[in-house]
Amino acid sequence: MQDTILIVDDEPNVISSLKRALVDEPYAIYSVNSGEDGLKLLKQHKIKLIISDERMPGMAGSDFLSLAKKEFPDAIRIILTGHASIGAAMKAINKGEIYRFFTKPWDEIELKIAIRMALEKYNLEAENKRLLKIVKRQAVDLKMIEKKYPSITDLEKDKDGFITLPEISQKEFDSIVAQIEKEYS
């Protein structure tokens, strides 16, 4: 899936500036002018990263990001503000669990690195979730096999610590493999 970014800012020149900074990057970039429109767009597209201004008419960026976190908890959140204050930063971080906080004007290289790292974090977490599902499914499959074939996972070791396999006939082996293949095909 392509990396997707949503930019939320009431100032069109800020949106244009961010898009220009990311023009050479392989991202699908969406932009809206308000938190309300941002929430609507999040329902229509799978967004990996949200970059929001803090001070906007209607809904503050920290309020928007807090709502976005509740409905779309996997999306990474970055906030921009032209009015840096410790109070604004703490509010944004506490309400929306912000990944990074930038002041306007921002350092373009630092912002691009933060975006790259945020998307990498998102993709790694998504891959971890996918792999965890596979491991859980395999654990269930293994338990089912162990129930059907008791002692199949019991291993014996020789005096040097190498695993030894019990002697079974080729016919018994072929029968077990055929049964397992039949169940899982």
N, C-alpha and C positions, 0 to 999 in steps of 0.2 A: 504494500500500500504506500502510495506517495505521501511524503511528509506534508501535512497541512497546517497552515497558520491562519489564525483569525486576528485581525488588527481592529481594535475598537477605539476610536478617537473622534471627538466632535470637530477637530480641526483638519480639513482636507489636506492642508500642506504637510501635516505630520504624517498622514497616511501615505501621501505621495513620496515623502522623504524616506520612509521605511521601505516602501516598495522599490524605490531606486537603489537603496542600499542592498537589497536582496535580489536584484534582477538577475544576477549571474548564478544564483543558487537554485537547486532543483526542487523548489517548494511550490505547492499550490497555495496561493495567498488570497484570502477573502478579507474584505473590509466592510465595516459598517460605522455609522456615526453615533450610535447610542448603545447603552447596555441592553435596552429592550430589544433592539434589532439584533444585537449579539446573541441573546437567548434564543430568538427565533432561528437564526442561522445555525446555531449549535444543534438544533433539533433536525435540521435538514442535511447536515454534513458531518462526517466523522473528523473532528478537529483534534489535532495532537497538541498544539501550542496556542495559547491565547496571550496576546499582548494588548494590554488595555491602559488607557490614560486614567488617571485618578479623578481629576476634576472635569466633570462633564455635566451639562444640564440634565435634569431629571434624575438620573441614577449615578451615584459615584462609582468609580471603577472598583473600589474595594467591595461595595455592595454587589455589583455585577459579578465580580469574581467569586464572591461567597456563594451566590446563587448558582453560578456555573459549576462550582465545586460540588455542590449538593446533587445536581442533576447529571454532571459529567465529570466524575471524580478522577478519571484517568488523565484528563487534559492537564498539561503543565501550564502554569500561570506566571506571567511576567507583568509587572506594572511600571508605567512611566508617569512621571509627574514633573510639572514645571515649578511646583511649589513644594520643595523638599522640606519636610519637617519630621522630626522624630515621631510625633503623634500620628501623622499620616502614614508613615512607614509601618509603625506598630499596628495601626488599625488594619492596613492592607495585609500584613503578614498574618495577624491573628484571625481575621475574618475569612480570608481566602486562601490561606496557606500558600503564600507566594513563593515561587522558586527564586526569583530575582527581582530587585527593585532598582530602577534606573531613574536618574533625574534628567530633565531636558535642559540644555542640549546633551545628548548622550555621546559617548565615545563609540563611533561606528564599529571599530574592530572589536572592542569589548562586547558590544551588543551582539555582533555576529557570532562571536565565540560562545556567548551565553545561549543563543538560539540553537546553535549546533549541538551544544552539550545537553540542552533541554530535550531536543528531539532524540538524541542518542539515549538519554535516560528513559524517555517514553518507550522507544523501540526495545530496549533491553528489558524493561518491566513487562512489556507485552509478550516478548519471547519467553521470559521466565514463567509467566502465567500459562502460556501454551504448553511448555515443557512439563509444568507441574500437573496439568490435566492428563498428559500422556502417562506420567509416572503413576498417578492415582489409578488410571484405567488399567495399567499393567499390573499394579498391586492387586486389584480386584481379580484380574484374569489369573494371576498366579495362585491366589487363594482358591479359586474355582478348580484349577488344575490339581492343587494339592488335596482338595476334598475328594476329587474323582480318583486320583492316583496317590494314595497315602505313601509317604516316605520318598516321593519323587525328588524332593529337594534336600533329603538327608545325604550328607556327603561323608565319606570315610576317607581318612588320609593314611598314607603309609608312614614308615618310621622317619622318612626325610621330609614329610609335610606335603607331599604331592597327593592330589585327589585321586582316589582309585574308584573305578566304576565296577559295579557288580557284573558278573558274567550273565548275559542273557543271550538267547538264541537270536539269530537274524530274523526269524519269523516273529518272535515277540517284539523285537525292536520295530520292525516294519508295521506291525499291528498298532503299536502305541503311536507312531508317527502318523499313520493313516487316520486314527481316531482324532488326534489333535488337529490335523489339517482339515478334517471334515467339520469340526466344531468352529473353526476360525476362518473358514473360507466363505 
